[in-house]
Amino acid sequence: MPAMFTCEKLSKRYGVITALNSLSLSVEAGIVGLLGPNGAGKSTLISILLGQTPATSGRASVCGLDVARRQRMIRQRVGFVPENDCLIPGMTGTGYVCYVGKLAGMSHSDAMQRTHEVLDYVELDEARYRPAEQYSTGMKQRLKLAQALVHDPDVLFLDEPTNGMDPQGRRSMLSLIADLGRAGISVLLSSHLLPDVERVCQRVIIMGGGEVLSSGDIEGMRRPRPTRYTVDFEGDGAEFCRRLSEQQVKIRTRGNGTTAVELPDIGEEGAILRAARETNTRLRGLHPERSSLEEAFMAAIERQQNR
Amino acid sequence: MTESVAINSHRYQRWTDRPIRRRWAWPAITAAGVRLANKGNRTRGLVWMSLGFALLSCGLFYVLAQLEILAGTPEAAGLYEFVKTILGVDLSGVSRLAEFREVLWRSAFLFLFKAELYWAFLVAAFAGPGLIADDLKARALPIYFARPVTPFSYLLGKVMVIAFFVSLAILLSNLLGLIFGVIVTGGLATTAQTIRLGLDLLLCGGAATLFMGVLMLALSSMSSDKRYVTVGWVAVGVLPMMVQAILLEQLPREATSRWLGSISLYGDIAVLTEWWFGISQAWATTPLPREAFREALGRGTDPVYPGVVLLAIAVASVWFCYRRVLKFSRSAANV
């Protein structure tokens, strides 16, 4: 399977502003998060990959197709969900998705058949016959996903697909994205909502100042914290926690049968075991905590700013 | 084949039934544009009223056919008067009218074309302003330019929307009138006599339609608010047309110099159509005096100036809106 996209020394300059600075990257198929502050070059990168903006120098390819020469073919294999509404006033959900299918080169009957399939998939049900401008924000986001899927792309570029959605709608949208990944569609998810990225993506690319600051598996980016552990145990653990506190172990949070602790120093795990032994508490698990994606993101941005 | 899944499954289904054949995108853009514009009651009303010109055209040719039959008889007196009033052609005393058919029909179409042109400017004012402006307002351009749609296809699709509405008035009704005229005056023999006229109608109607289309698109690409586009169209197209009509009506014919015929876009198109229709040359082949064609011959305005003006505006409009759309297409992901 070819890479979702690759870039070789890709640069884009707008006058004196450098939007992308010699970006070299190879992104394998799967669900990949694209993170970065405003002005990091995310939209410029997507624009170049869609063949909309010519690069100043360097090369890029999507699904193995050169973006400078095979724009039309790339656009037939890529679905794009823009950040803004981009709905055409006066069109129903069905009419809109069918129209986009025809723009992608489908015949009317194929586009209409496929429209109903994807609208069922994004759960727009009877609302599909209502004018799209009457939709709620969540419905508009799902309609935008439907229009990106109508021609069954191999790659999806999603720009803030959960913006403005309520928690339930967000969860639903993220499960759709995860399902698309399982169906073999590669997804590039650009979002400011790091928990969303953390939930569905296997890998992330963190951009800043037109460069890749960090990229790789999310798990690999979340570094272990040597003094923080989550402890699972049997019983209510009141005595166990009291004993931990006596040994200078800080109890961060406490739940039923579990507690998050912070050791006074690196290598002091023995304090937890001692407290368990002394209070006859049976331990079920001892998990070292890892930093969140947000912390990894902030660290990457700080490193860039300190350069 | 589509992967087999349970009927209540909510998994994503790949679509591999038929490969996507690359088709022209502009017919889809035109069809959608026409449907959307036609949802407005005012535009729909104007479209239906445009078909009135087809009826007018058929009615006029029915009268001319009757005149050919009754020419020279006392019953034709009223018809002669009618033709003189409407077309400005005095055929009193001419008995073998079939010999004057081409010049008479050209005069009739010129009269119809000028009336329809007024209407076309009005129809365009309702159907055209939102063509690009609405896409800009709704930030809908990414859905075009993230697809295999080129700026040229996009513009062609949009210009054909205006062409559809405008051509209902200035092309379709004339062609229907011509076909009706051919049928009621003798069929095949008349066809041979008027085939050149049919081509002239197509050319002049098509050119006027395209000119209005590209000018409207250029205006529509300037703003995301179609009210401003409408104001621009009225200022550029409709107001000068009204001023010209008033001046021509108020000032005595001798006092109106030749330039007055082309102080508006409407006037420029009308002058060029008069020139192309060649009424003067057609009249010269008849034994009738010039006075008989007083109105139909127009004011004899030089076609060079209107031609240059219209060509310059058309080229500038195409260049401008293509540049704008190219710019939008290159920033579509950031819109």
Interface residues (C-beta under 8 A of the other chain):
Chain A: S43 T44 I46 S47 L50 Q52 T53 P54 Q71 R72 M73 R75 Q76 V78 G79 F80 P82 N84 D85 C86 L87 I88 P89 G90 M91 G95 Y99 V100 K102 L103 A104 G105 M106 S107 D110 R114 E117 Y121 Q147 L149 H151 D152 D159 L176 D179 L180 R182 A183 G184 I185
Chain B: H10 R11 Y12 Q13 R14 W15 T16 D17 R18 I20 R21 R22 R23 A25 A28 I29 A32 L36 K39 D134 D135 A138 R139 A140 L141 P142 I143 Y144 F145 A146 R147 P148 V149 S329 R330 S331 A332 A333 N334 V335
